[in-house]
Amino acid sequence: MNFIESLYSQSLYISQDIVKSLPSSLIYLEAQGNCFESIETGALQLLPPNLTYIFVGANRFVYGEYFNELYTLRNVKVLKLNGGAYLLDIPEKEPQSADYTQCPSPQKTFTSSRPLIITLPPNLLCLDLRFTDLRYRLTELTFNESNSLESLIFCDNYLPFLRGPIKGLPKLLKLYISGSGVKDIETQMFQHLGTLQELRLRNDQLQDFFEHNINPKVFKYLKNLRLIDLSENSLTRIQKNIFEGLDLLEHIDMRKNNMWAFNVSILNMFNLSLLNLSHTQLSTLPLETRQHIDQLLTNHSVVIDMSSTPIQCVCTNIHFLKWMTSSRAFDASFTNYMCQYENTSMAVYVTDAYQETLQELDRKCAEHSILFLVVTSATFCMVSCVIAALLYRFRWRLRYLYYAAYLMVKGQTKNTANKSEQFHYDVFISYAYNDEDFILDSLVPELTERKLSVLVHGRDFAVGEFIASNIVTAVKESRKTLVVLTRNFLNSTWCNFEMHMANMESVHTGRPVLVFLIKESIPTTELTSDLLCHLNKNTYIVYQQGEVTDVFWDKLARDLLQF
């Protein structure tokens, strides 16, 4: 009895008389598109007892007391209350109303304070409510638990907010809420739907939900889920652990989204058989995902669909292309697969299963690899030379800073009680070991006689300490460092170190430290450039050959005591 009444008619009311006229042996009933709005109380109880399939879509049913009589349809398995997925034309002529228009009998306003529980026929397997113009925040929805419902279809309505939970459907296997403008899903929405095996949220508006929720766990209760459909949602990104705990998933449908990357973990999905990523913006798959797919292929067949996606056919993506063309997870003919070449804005369809593309990339990438190695090697050598030059240029400063920091850490509280004395010694004498007789027999006694406190490494260095740290300590704790310049000094590594540490002390403290006593006449050609530079910048005094008078020693002492 489909579309008997004009779709332009006013709403009609199904009375008990209409129901009584149906054959008692009726099993299958269609009465779609007749502008039905309501049913008289008690009419459902008069339907044929063996009625199994009721299709009354494309009508205008509103909620009424007759909903509480649905349980009387004990043998009904499929109930379709879906609306019409069509548009009406504006009529050219004035539409005529039905000749036998029946006005609905007065309905009492539903004012009961009892909780709303929708009572379903006990054997109902499928409830189809698509295109019924439902416009709700889908808040808590409760059904009587003594039902056998397996499929619940809310498609093509307007249900932007799925708050939930949905209760009282212990056998529900399929839930479809596609095309209903879903924007947000609360965590408790699926809390009581642990038996659900198929969830379809196709063509909704979930892009912002997945974009701004850092760690949504809306699917965590669906432990038995086998299929999830999130296609056509304009998704740009999706969290890695969005399917965490859904170990039984077999089919993931993400097609026709705007995703540029797919980083979702599929390691736990040992039963995965189909991953549909077609018509997206994906250009590759990450190595981790590829490895997981290879592991799954060792146990069963897996199908990956990336058709009509702009796969990057460039050198940086050649490993993915080789993996894809050799993997059993892809269609060997690569029908409707695309290639996005370098320096092109449009992807083109491939007709040779990427064979020619791979040959061209192998040649081009080999050339690029050689060029890359040459450039990398040259860059590495250049950087190494620059670093080596900088280290050599600042070698003494770096060594000074290292040992100064070492002493600060090691001796931070050492000898800090007496801070009234700025220096422990007046002079630290830097000399070569072969000149020790002159130092101990002449220089030290003369300076000591003139009340100078003298530090000599052979006598005063701390036993068991590093030589370098002893030298830095001596320079820092002495007012002056006196360099006794001889040919033996020029050949001594440690003497050279002492001179440079004293110079670094001058640079970092701003006080003049170095004083040179030129013991032997040495041609400038035998002196290093560093030593000549120090001689030009610092005080020096020439040792008198022959008899040395007190005047010389007095002047040396005064120079060593000056700041």
Protein Blocks (a to p, Z undefined) as FASTA:
>chain_A
ZZkbcfkbccddddfklmmmpcfkbfbdcdehklpabdcehklmmpcfklmbdcfehiab
dcdfklmmmmmmmmbmbdcfbdcdddddddfbdcdddfklccdddddddfbfbdcddddd
fklmbdcfehklpacddddddddfkbcbfbdcfehiacfbanbpaehiakbfbdcfehkl
pabdcfklmmmmmmbcbdcfehiafklmmmmmmbacklmmmmmbfbdcfehklpabdcfk
lmgoilmbfbdcfehiabfbdcbdfklmmmbcbdcfehiabfbdcfklmmmmmmmmmmmc
cdddfehiacdddfklmmmmmmmmmpckbcfklgoiacddehiabdcddfklommmmmmm
mmmmmmmmmmmmmmmmmmmmmmmmmmmmmmmmmmmmmmmmmmmmmmmmmmmmgoklbmmb
mbfbfbdcdddfklmmmmmmmmmmmmmmnopacddfklmpcghiafklmmmmmmmmpfbd
cddddfklmmpmklmmmmmmmmmmmmmnopafbdcddfbacdfklpcfklmmmmmmpccd
dddehjddfklmmmmmmmmmpZZ
